[in-house]
């Protein structure tokens, strides 16, 4: 869950709702400046389902007995974090191996500074769990070797396949963070995110994006990677920002909270 505090309330967006919203937006990727990626449908599926492993935890609500509040995604226990993403990875891979590979890369990247793509973000691994995580990271990546051999079209250079795969990974990361922007802010925000890099073509250098709210629900994305302005909806619930007596109490409060649909629009710079 994305959980932010505004005006005495906890604003809550479920992980899977966030990924579905990102998946809707990424289907607009591509214009004269940003190439339409190869394996596009698999890329869109990966973005849409990169957090599918969180459905059960979101529905049950992870509760912190110390804060007496629901737990945001970035403070979930590491072993639970691994379990949720691992299940999602396996589920997507069974449906679409290429999409599953991208979800697996997203998952493992969360413990490795996104493979150096975004050193500012990595999930903290407690010292006592470093050996476990090292083994998980290594073994998961070993499993990608056979998968890549099956997905690689032998008529093209292997390096080309890898370059396109990693470009698609860059797009998954960008879309994850872009969706986070509208999931954690209110419509009046003018906060700025710097995201990227993402390549415009498989042979180009990556570019950085400036993402900035205009205070009215419009969000300028510069440079603009989509085929047109993109309207998108965030599903949000609000519950009082208080200490809850039990997991059952916060669960019941969440169940009774109405789902609000907040409309945003991604637009190019003028």
Backbone bond lengths (Angstrom), bond angles and torsions (degrees), N, CA, C in turn:
res aa  C-N    CA-C-N  psi(-1)  N-CA   C-N-CA  omega(-1)  CA-C   N-CA-C  phi
1 X - - - 1.456 - - 1.525 110.92 -
2 X 1.327 115.31 139.23 1.452 119.63 166.33 1.529 106.45 -87.88
3 X 1.314 116.52 124.68 1.453 120.96 -179.07 1.524 108.69 -128.31
4 X 1.322 115.95 119.13 1.463 121.08 176.53 1.524 108.91 -128.69
5 X 1.329 115.68 159.02 1.459 120.76 -175.46 1.532 110.49 -109.81
6 X 1.335 115.23 126.34 1.456 121.26 179.59 1.531 109.27 -144.41
7 X 1.311 117.07 123.45 1.468 122.59 169.99 1.527 113.36 53.41
8 X 1.337 116.04 42.41 1.456 119.81 176.00 1.521 114.55 82.94
9 X 1.323 116.71 8.47 1.465 120.68 179.87 1.530 110.72 -126.01
10 X 1.323 115.08 154.68 1.452 121.91 166.71 1.519 107.58 -93.10
11 X 1.326 117.08 120.59 1.464 122.06 175.89 1.526 106.74 -93.12
12 X 1.321 116.18 124.10 1.463 120.52 -170.46 1.524 110.54 -124.57
13 X 1.341 115.21 127.33 1.461 122.25 174.61 1.525 107.48 -122.91
14 X 1.325 117.27 123.88 1.457 120.58 179.70 1.522 110.91 -66.65
15 X 1.336 115.61 147.06 1.462 121.14 -179.29 1.525 112.01 -56.98
16 X 1.331 116.29 -47.15 1.460 117.71 -175.68 1.526 111.52 -70.13
17 X 1.332 117.79 -34.66 1.465 119.67 175.07 1.522 110.34 -60.21
18 X 1.328 115.71 -39.53 1.472 120.65 177.48 1.528 111.18 -61.85
19 X 1.329 117.65 -43.56 1.465 119.29 -177.02 1.536 111.10 -71.38
20 X 1.332 117.46 -36.38 1.467 119.75 176.17 1.528 110.17 -63.09
21 X 1.324 116.40 -42.31 1.470 120.58 178.51 1.536 110.31 -62.07
22 X 1.337 117.14 -42.74 1.466 120.62 177.50 1.522 110.70 -63.17
23 X 1.346 116.42 -37.93 1.457 120.36 179.24 1.513 113.03 -64.62
24 X 1.319 116.99 -33.82 1.467 120.10 176.79 1.528 110.69 -67.49
25 X 1.317 116.46 -39.46 1.469 120.11 -177.92 1.522 111.63 -71.29
26 X 1.327 117.78 -40.71 1.470 120.09 -174.69 1.526 111.73 -64.55
27 X 1.326 117.91 -20.56 1.464 119.97 178.68 1.535 111.83 -67.28
28 X 1.328 116.30 -10.13 1.469 120.37 175.41 1.533 111.45 -94.82
29 X 1.330 118.10 6.09 1.467 120.71 -176.18 1.531 110.41 -65.21
30 X 1.329 115.11 138.06 1.453 120.82 172.40 1.516 113.36 114.57
31 X 1.337 115.70 132.59 1.461 123.06 175.76 1.525 107.73 -162.33
32 X 1.319 118.30 -163.11 1.465 119.41 -176.41 1.526 111.88 -67.54
33 X 1.326 117.29 -19.29 1.463 120.82 -178.87 1.529 112.94 -101.21
34 X 1.329 117.23 -25.50 1.461 121.83 -178.50 1.529 109.09 -120.01
35 X 1.329 115.02 118.11 1.459 120.43 -176.09 1.532 111.35 -66.74
36 X 1.326 114.77 148.51 1.467 121.27 173.76 1.524 106.73 -73.01
37 X 1.322 119.61 118.45 1.468 121.01 -173.15 1.526 112.75 -68.16
38 X 1.322 115.65 153.44 1.459 120.83 169.39 1.530 108.49 -69.78
39 X 1.338 114.96 158.54 1.471 121.19 -177.39 1.532 110.19 53.70
40 X 1.335 115.25 42.36 1.463 120.50 -170.64 1.524 112.26 -62.90
41 X 1.327 117.04 -44.21 1.463 118.92 -178.54 1.523 111.28 -64.09
42 X 1.312 117.28 -37.78 1.473 120.75 176.93 1.517 110.64 -66.93
43 X 1.333 116.27 -38.69 1.466 120.14 176.13 1.523 110.43 -60.43
44 X 1.329 116.81 -46.54 1.469 120.40 -179.63 1.517 110.90 -62.07
45 X 1.333 116.72 -40.26 1.464 120.50 178.75 1.525 110.55 -64.12
46 X 1.322 116.81 -40.54 1.469 120.59 179.01 1.519 111.19 -62.11
47 X 1.325 116.98 -44.36 1.469 120.10 178.24 1.526 109.77 -63.34
48 X 1.321 116.46 -45.89 1.457 121.11 -177.53 1.527 112.43 -61.59
49 X 1.339 117.16 -35.38 1.463 120.35 -171.91 1.525 113.63 -115.03
50 X 1.336 117.86 16.82 1.465 117.90 -175.93 1.517 112.70 -66.03
51 X 1.337 118.38 -19.77 1.465 121.83 177.92 1.526 112.64 -114.88
52 X 1.319 117.55 23.97 1.460 120.04 -176.66 1.526 111.80 -65.56
53 X 1.323 117.14 -24.13 1.459 120.05 178.76 1.517 114.41 -68.70
54 X 1.340 116.66 -8.04 1.470 121.16 -177.61 1.526 112.89 -95.32
55 X 1.312 118.63 -0.12 1.464 120.34 -175.41 1.523 111.07 -57.68
56 X 1.325 117.23 -49.05 1.459 120.01 -176.45 1.520 111.65 -64.75
57 X 1.329 117.37 -43.33 1.463 119.82 -178.51 1.525 111.19 -66.57
58 X 1.342 117.10 -37.24 1.459 120.08 177.49 1.522 111.12 -64.87
59 X 1.331 116.64 -40.32 1.462 119.81 -177.33 1.529 111.74 -71.49
60 X 1.327 116.18 -33.11 1.468 119.51 179.90 1.525 112.28 -84.80
61 X 1.338 117.00 -23.71 1.465 125.20 -179.36 1.540 110.75 70.53
62 X 1.329 115.33 112.53 1.467 120.59 175.46 1.521 107.97 -80.00
63 X 1.325 116.71 127.71 1.475 122.41 -172.47 1.523 110.02 -115.72
64 X 1.333 116.21 135.52 1.466 122.27 177.47 1.523 108.48 -101.24
65 X 1.342 118.33 111.98 1.469 120.10 -178.52 1.522 113.69 -68.17
66 X 1.339 117.81 -15.37 1.464 120.22 178.45 1.527 111.30 -82.93
67 X 1.323 117.27 -47.97 1.467 120.07 179.27 1.520 111.49 -82.79
68 X 1.337 117.01 -17.63 1.461 123.68 -177.52 1.527 111.36 63.46
69 X 1.327 115.83 33.54 1.456 121.50 -179.73 1.531 110.04 -141.22
70 X 1.342 117.10 165.13 1.466 118.73 174.84 1.523 110.60 -63.70
71 X 1.335 115.35 155.24 1.467 121.43 -173.95 1.529 110.14 -95.91
72 X 1.344 118.74 125.95 1.470 120.83 175.27 1.528 110.78 -71.26
73 X 1.321 116.40 160.32 1.467 121.83 -173.23 1.524 113.11 -57.34
74 X 1.333 117.20 -34.61 1.463 119.62 -174.96 1.527 113.23 -83.60
75 X 1.347 116.94 2.55 1.455 119.78 176.69 1.533 111.81 -122.60
76 X 1.321 116.10 11.78 1.463 120.36 176.79 1.527 109.01 -68.03
77 X 1.319 116.38 142.89 1.462 122.30 176.57 1.533 110.17 -51.85
78 X 1.329 117.25 137.19 1.457 121.39 -174.21 1.525 112.52 -56.82
79 X 1.319 117.79 -43.43 1.466 119.80 -178.00 1.527 110.82 -65.11
80 X 1.321 116.98 -35.89 1.463 119.67 174.47 1.524 110.38 -66.97
81 X 1.324 116.36 -41.69 1.461 122.37 178.75 1.524 110.32 -56.69
82 X 1.325 116.44 -46.75 1.462 121.70 179.39 1.525 110.38 -64.13
83 X 1.316 116.45 -42.19 1.462 120.81 -179.61 1.528 111.59 -62.83
84 X 1.343 117.00 -47.19 1.460 120.47 -177.60 1.532 110.82 -61.71
85 X 1.335 116.34 -49.53 1.456 119.42 -177.64 1.519 111.75 -69.17
86 X 1.331 116.93 -35.65 1.461 119.97 179.06 1.517 111.78 -61.39
87 X 1.320 116.89 -43.41 1.463 120.88 178.23 1.528 110.61 -63.06
88 X 1.322 115.98 -43.45 1.458 119.52 179.92 1.519 111.97 -63.35
89 X 1.313 116.11 -42.01 1.472 121.86 178.25 1.527 110.70 -57.52
90 X 1.322 116.50 -49.03 1.462 120.72 -178.81 1.528 111.20 -64.35
91 X 1.316 116.71 -38.63 1.463 120.65 -178.69 1.521 111.26 -65.69
92 X 1.332 117.22 -46.17 1.460 120.27 -179.22 1.525 110.86 -69.24
93 X 1.324 117.46 -39.31 1.465 121.07 179.96 1.524 111.48 -61.70
94 X 1.343 117.08 -34.60 1.455 120.56 178.13 1.523 111.40 -68.61
95 X 1.327 117.00 -29.25 1.469 121.85 179.93 1.514 111.62 -83.70
96 X 1.326 117.34 -42.27 1.464 122.65 -175.63 1.527 106.76 -152.84
97 X 1.341 118.30 104.04 1.469 120.64 -174.38 1.524 114.47 -56.70
98 X 1.346 117.78 -39.35 1.468 119.60 -179.99 1.519 110.19 -66.95
99 X 1.317 117.55 -45.04 1.464 120.82 176.83 1.524 109.98 -61.29
100 X 1.328 116.51 -41.40 1.462 120.17 178.37 1.514 112.16 -61.11
101 X 1.330 116.86 -39.59 1.459 120.35 177.25 1.522 110.76 -60.98
102 X 1.323 117.48 -43.23 1.463 120.58 178.22 1.526 111.48 -64.29
103 X 1.328 117.58 -39.43 1.466 120.82 176.98 1.523 110.28 -65.18
104 X 1.344 116.53 -40.31 1.459 119.47 176.73 1.515 112.33 -63.10
105 X 1.321 116.90 -39.71 1.461 120.93 177.19 1.518 110.67 -64.97
106 X 1.338 115.77 -40.87 1.470 119.18 175.99 1.528 110.32 -60.13
107 X 1.323 116.71 -46.35 1.465 122.62 -179.07 1.525 111.76 -59.14
108 X 1.320 116.96 -56.36 1.468 120.46 -177.00 1.523 110.70 -67.07
109 X 1.325 116.62 -30.97 1.458 119.68 177.74 1.517 113.49 -62.63
110 X 1.333 117.01 -24.57 1.466 120.32 -179.91 1.531 112.03 -67.41
111 X 1.328 117.63 -18.42 1.469 121.29 179.10 1.524 111.51 -105.48
112 X 1.332 116.98 1.43 1.470 120.59 -174.48 1.530 111.45 -132.14
113 X 1.342 116.31 34.70 1.467 121.02 -177.28 1.523 111.16 53.67
114 X 1.338 115.70 37.34 1.463 123.29 -177.10 1.524 109.92 51.22
115 X 1.324 115.07 46.88 1.468 123.06 179.19 1.527 111.42 56.05
116 X 1.329 116.34 33.03 1.453 121.09 -179.80 1.511 113.09 84.98
117 X 1.333 117.12 -5.98 1.467 121.19 179.49 1.517 110.65 -66.43
118 X 1.313 117.12 -38.41 1.464 121.23 -178.67 1.523 108.76 -139.13
119 X 1.327 118.42 79.81 1.466 121.14 -177.75 1.520 114.10 -61.07
120 X 1.340 117.46 -16.16 1.465 119.77 -179.25 1.515 111.97 -74.23
121 X 1.327 117.04 -14.43 1.470 118.92 -177.37 1.514 110.57 -128.32
122 X 1.328 116.40 120.85 1.454 121.95 169.05 1.515 107.52 -154.75
123 X 1.325 117.25 145.36 1.453 121.53 -178.68 1.519 108.57 -76.69
124 X 1.318 117.07 128.13 1.463 120.49 -176.03 1.519 110.83 -69.58
125 X 1.321 115.06 129.02 1.463 121.79 179.13 1.518 108.65 -104.68
126 X 1.340 119.18 117.22 1.467 120.78 177.16 1.525 111.04 -58.41
127 X 1.314 116.10 146.54 1.464 120.63 -176.02 1.519 112.36 -52.64
128 X 1.326 116.59 -40.36 1.464 119.15 -175.55 1.531 112.70 -71.14
129 X 1.331 117.06 -14.59 1.462 120.33 -179.79 1.527 112.93 -105.06
130 X 1.334 117.14 2.76 1.468 120.09 -179.52 1.529 111.70 -59.13
131 X 1.351 120.21 -46.48 1.477 118.96 178.29 1.527 112.32 -59.58
132 X 1.326 117.35 -42.50 1.465 120.92 178.23 1.525 111.14 -60.20
133 X 1.339 116.44 -46.19 1.454 119.64 -177.45 1.524 111.84 -69.39
134 X 1.320 117.28 -38.06 1.466 119.73 176.78 1.526 110.63 -58.70
135 X 1.327 116.12 -42.74 1.465 120.23 179.10 1.525 110.75 -66.19
136 X 1.331 116.47 -42.20 1.469 120.50 178.95 1.521 111.25 -62.50
137 X 1.323 116.95 -44.62 1.462 122.13 -179.44 1.527 110.99 -62.54
138 X 1.340 116.02 -45.40 1.471 120.55 -177.96 1.521 110.91 -67.93
139 X 1.319 117.66 -47.47 1.465 120.57 -176.12 1.522 112.19 -67.17
140 X 1.336 116.33 -36.33 1.454 118.73 178.34 1.525 110.69 -64.63
141 X 1.327 116.43 -43.13 1.459 119.95 179.99 1.525 111.71 -68.34
142 X 1.326 117.84 -31.68 1.469 119.69 175.34 1.526 110.51 -61.34
143 X 1.338 115.58 -36.10 1.458 119.23 179.21 1.520 113.26 -65.89
144 X 1.325 116.83 -19.95 1.460 120.09 -179.79 1.528 112.21 -76.00
145 X 1.329 117.21 -18.41 1.472 119.82 -175.61 1.522 110.35 -62.23
146 X 1.333 117.22 -53.49 1.461 120.39 179.36 1.524 111.09 -64.13
147 X 1.325 116.82 -38.19 1.458 120.65 -179.35 1.521 110.71 -63.09
148 X 1.323 116.84 -43.21 1.458 120.08 179.06 1.524 111.36 -63.68
149 X 1.310 117.21 -38.16 1.462 120.32 179.73 1.530 110.81 -63.73
150 X 1.332 117.06 -34.08 1.460 120.86 178.36 1.534 111.31 -73.58
151 X 1.324 116.22 -34.51 1.463 120.43 -176.32 1.528 113.14 -83.24
152 X 1.304 117.03 -25.36 1.464 121.67 -175.63 1.523 110.48 -70.12
153 X 1.315 116.00 125.43 1.461 122.44 173.35 1.520 107.60 -78.61
154 X 1.321 116.91 111.07 1.472 121.46 -173.06 1.529 112.79 -64.55
155 X 1.340 116.93 -10.57 1.458 119.48 178.94 1.523 112.41 -80.02
156 X 1.331 117.13 -9.55 1.455 121.11 178.45 1.523 108.96 -115.91
157 X 1.335 117.62 155.67 1.471 119.14 177.59 1.533 111.05 -59.31
158 X 1.308 115.94 142.11 1.461 119.41 178.76 1.523 110.49 -60.49
159 X 1.318 117.42 -35.57 1.465 120.53 -179.74 1.524 110.83 -62.17
160 X 1.352 116.42 -33.22 1.459 119.64 179.27 1.527 110.59 -67.17
161 X 1.326 115.19 -41.99 1.460 120.10 176.96 1.526 110.79 -59.81
162 X 1.331 116.71 -45.21 1.462 120.97 -179.42 1.517 111.59 -66.01
163 X 1.319 116.90 -40.86 1.466 120.04 179.38 1.521 110.93 -61.57
164 X 1.334 116.42 -43.71 1.459 119.64 -179.51 1.521 111.01 -68.10
165 X 1.331 116.46 -39.55 1.465 120.49 178.00 1.521 110.46 -59.27
166 X 1.326 117.24 -46.17 1.460 120.13 -177.72 1.527 111.69 -72.39
167 X 1.323 117.75 -29.90 1.462 119.16 172.93 1.532 109.65 -64.60
168 X 1.325 116.67 -41.76 1.464 119.90 177.30 1.524 111.14 -64.50
169 X 1.326 116.81 -36.43 1.467 119.95 175.26 1.529 110.04 -60.86
170 X 1.330 117.02 -41.50 1.463 120.55 177.96 1.532 110.90 -59.18
171 X 1.328 116.04 -40.77 1.468 119.88 179.89 1.524 110.32 -66.83
172 X 1.334 117.76 -40.11 1.467 120.64 177.04 1.524 110.17 -58.47
173 X 1.332 116.57 -44.49 1.472 119.75 -179.07 1.523 111.17 -65.73
174 X 1.324 116.18 -42.17 1.469 119.54 178.97 1.523 110.91 -61.69
175 X 1.336 116.36 -44.93 1.461 119.71 -178.11 1.527 111.24 -66.97
176 X 1.303 117.17 -35.54 1.468 120.80 176.27 1.521 109.78 -60.32
177 X 1.313 116.89 -48.64 1.463 120.85 -177.44 1.530 111.83 -71.68
178 X 1.336 117.51 -35.00 1.463 119.83 178.20 1.526 110.04 -64.80
179 X 1.330 116.52 -41.88 1.459 120.04 177.10 1.526 111.18 -66.22
180 X 1.325 116.61 -36.03 1.469 119.34 176.03 1.526 110.53 -58.80
181 X 1.329 116.64 -37.95 1.464 120.16 -178.17 1.520 110.83 -55.98
182 X 1.336 117.19 -48.83 1.463 119.43 -177.53 1.528 112.01 -80.91
183 X 1.334 116.84 -13.44 1.469 120.27 178.60 1.525 112.54 -83.12
184 X 1.327 117.55 -23.65 1.470 119.65 -174.93 1.526 112.96 -110.62
185 X 1.328 117.61 -6.69 1.453 120.46 -178.85 1.525 111.05 -109.37
186 X 1.321 115.50 162.39 1.460 121.71 170.93 1.530 108.89 -97.93
187 X 1.324 115.74 165.03 1.465 120.73 -172.46 1.527 113.86 -59.67
188 X 1.318 117.65 -23.67 1.463 120.15 -177.67 1.527 113.37 -87.13
189 X 1.325 117.08 6.93 1.465 119.43 -176.30 1.527 112.33 -66.92
190 X 1.324 114.35 146.85 1.461 121.69 169.50 1.526 109.79 -126.80
191 X 1.332 115.68 17.92 1.464 120.00 178.44 1.520 110.88 -63.92
192 X 1.319 114.47 154.17 1.465 120.77 -177.46 1.525 110.20 -118.46
193 X 1.326 115.78 133.61 1.467 122.96 170.26 1.521 107.36 -112.45
194 X 1.330 116.39 143.36 1.466 121.63 167.92 1.521 106.67 -110.45
195 X 1.325 116.86 117.94 1.463 122.22 -174.16 1.524 110.54 -120.97
196 X 1.326 114.54 158.15 1.455 120.30 177.44 1.512 110.94 119.20
197 X 1.329 115.83 -168.50 1.469 127.67 7.04 1.524 112.82 -83.71
198 X 1.336 114.34 156.34 1.460 122.63 172.48 1.526 107.53 -134.63
199 X 1.330 115.93 135.91 1.463 119.54 178.26 1.532 111.03 -77.24
200 X 1.320 115.27 144.56 1.458 120.47 177.46 1.525 111.24 -82.66
201 X 1.318 116.59 -30.37 1.457 123.70 169.97 1.515 106.71 -137.07
202 X 1.310 116.62 166.10 1.457 119.65 -176.31 1.531 111.68 -63.92
203 X 1.342 117.25 -22.46 1.467 120.78 -176.94 1.523 113.50 -100.01
204 X 1.330 118.04 -1.34 1.463 120.39 -175.06 1.521 111.59 -93.69
205 X 1.314 115.11 170.21 1.460 121.05 172.07 1.525 109.15 -79.63
206 X 1.320 116.36 153.46 1.453 119.88 178.65 1.518 112.14 -70.95
207 X 1.322 116.19 148.76 1.461 121.57 176.56 1.521 108.97 -116.08
208 X 1.320 115.18 151.65 1.456 121.34 176.11 1.523 109.06 -95.77
209 X 1.322 115.66 148.18 1.459 122.15 -178.67 1.518 109.89 -112.50
210 X 1.308 115.58 141.62 1.459 121.91 168.02 1.518 107.78 -101.59
211 X 1.320 115.97 125.68 1.463 121.97 179.46 1.523 107.20 -119.54
212 X 1.334 116.88 119.87 1.462 119.21 -174.22 1.523 111.41 -145.87
213 X 1.342 115.14 125.37 1.455 120.98 175.12 1.518 111.00 -67.97
214 X 1.327 115.30 150.97 1.466 121.70 -178.88 1.526 112.12 -104.85
215 X 1.332 116.53 6.84 1.450 120.14 178.08 1.514 114.80 85.19
216 X 1.346 116.67 2.98 1.461 120.41 -176.28 1.528 112.71 -136.71
217 X 1.325 116.55 17.61 1.468 120.31 -177.81 1.505 113.88 92.62
218 X 1.324 117.07 -11.47 1.464 120.37 172.94 1.524 109.12 -85.89
219 X 1.330 116.13 139.89 1.459 122.03 179.40 1.521 108.36 -126.43
220 X 1.324 116.38 116.71 1.463 120.94 177.79 1.514 109.40 -79.18
221 X 1.325 116.00 129.05 1.463 123.02 174.80 1.519 106.48 -116.63
222 X 1.324 116.62 118.56 1.466 121.65 -174.18 1.528 110.53 -135.90
223 X 1.360 117.03 118.81 1.462 129.45 -0.51 1.531 111.03 -69.29
224 X 1.318 115.82 164.96 1.470 120.98 -171.74 1.524 109.57 -102.45
225 X 1.345 118.45 118.29 1.464 120.00 -173.24 1.520 115.19 -96.14
226 X 1.338 118.07 1.02 1.461 120.54 -171.81 1.526 111.98 -101.46
227 X 1.344 115.59 166.38 1.462 119.79 -176.20 1.518 113.12 -79.10
228 X 1.338 117.40 -13.50 1.462 122.64 179.45 1.515 107.62 -169.03
229 X 1.341 116.60 175.30 1.460 118.62 171.38 1.523 108.97 -57.62
230 X 1.329 116.92 141.93 1.464 120.45 -174.91 1.524 109.82 -122.30
231 X 1.320 115.67 116.46 1.454 120.93 174.08 1.522 108.60 -88.85
232 X 1.305 116.74 136.49 1.465 120.72 -175.95 1.519 109.67 -142.70
233 X 1.335 116.21 153.93 1.458 121.59 -175.15 1.520 110.80 -121.44
234 X 1.314 115.88 129.60 1.462 122.99 175.79 1.521 108.53 -102.11
235 X 1.329 116.20 129.71 1.465 122.02 177.20 1.522 108.57 -91.70
236 X 1.313 116.42 121.33 1.460 122.72 -168.08 1.521 110.61 -132.22
237 X 1.337 116.09 141.91 1.460 121.29 169.78 1.530 108.88 -123.27
238 X 1.330 115.76 149.33 1.457 121.21 178.89 1.526 108.87 -122.82
239 X 1.343 115.49 132.56 1.455 120.28 173.67 1.527 107.62 -132.17
240 X 1.327 118.81 154.84 1.470 120.19 -178.97 1.524 112.57 -57.48
241 X 1.314 115.46 140.54 1.470 122.25 177.59 1.528 108.63 -84.10
242 X 1.341 115.61 77.87 1.461 122.09 -176.86 1.524 108.78 -133.77
243 X 1.312 116.32 172.31 1.463 121.44 171.79 1.527 108.05 -84.20
244 X 1.323 115.76 127.20 1.457 120.58 -178.48 1.527 109.76 -97.90
245 X 1.332 115.22 144.17 1.455 120.09 -174.26 1.505 114.67 -70.59
246 X 1.326 117.41 -23.88 1.460 120.32 -175.77 1.524 109.44 -163.78
247 X 1.325 114.47 167.56 1.456 119.89 173.78 1.522 110.30 -59.71
248 X 1.316 117.18 -40.91 1.454 121.36 -179.40 1.528 111.60 -61.00
249 X 1.323 116.29 -38.51 1.465 119.75 -179.07 1.522 111.38 -66.18
250 X 1.333 116.55 -46.13 1.464 118.41 -178.88 1.521 110.22 -70.27
251 X 1.336 117.00 -34.32 1.466 120.42 177.14 1.527 110.05 -62.32
252 X 1.314 116.75 -45.71 1.457 121.08 -179.09 1.526 110.93 -64.52
253 X 1.328 116.15 -39.81 1.466 120.62 178.27 1.528 110.57 -63.12
254 X 1.332 115.87 -41.27 1.467 120.27 178.04 1.522 110.90 -64.13
255 X 1.329 116.23 -41.93 1.461 120.75 -178.41 1.533 111.31 -62.58
256 X 1.313 115.88 -35.20 1.460 120.24 -176.07 1.529 113.14 -85.53
257 X 1.329 116.97 -13.07 1.469 120.24 -177.93 1.526 110.58 -71.83
258 X 1.310 115.81 133.58 1.464 120.67 178.43 1.529 110.08 -70.82
259 X 1.322 115.75 145.54 1.456 120.77 175.63 1.530 108.99 -86.54
260 X 1.322 115.68 120.00 1.462 120.87 176.92 1.527 108.84 -97.59
261 X 1.312 115.66 143.46 1.466 121.03 178.91 1.525 108.39 -111.06
262 X 1.321 114.48 111.12 1.459 121.48 -174.23 1.533 108.93 -104.25
263 X 1.312 116.59 122.73 1.460 121.57 -174.71 1.526 111.02 -96.61
264 X 1.326 115.23 127.45 1.460 124.22 175.96 1.526 108.82 -119.55
265 X 1.336 115.45 165.40 1.459 119.24 174.44 1.517 109.71 -141.16
266 X 1.355 115.42 127.94 1.464 121.09 174.46 1.524 107.80 -90.17
267 X 1.328 115.86 126.84 1.466 120.96 -175.91 1.521 109.97 -132.02
268 X 1.342 117.49 156.57 1.468 119.78 175.79 1.521 111.53 -78.47
269 X 1.307 115.37 162.30 1.467 120.75 174.56 1.521 108.45 -69.59
270 X 1.334 116.81 149.80 1.463 121.10 179.27 1.517 110.36 -80.74
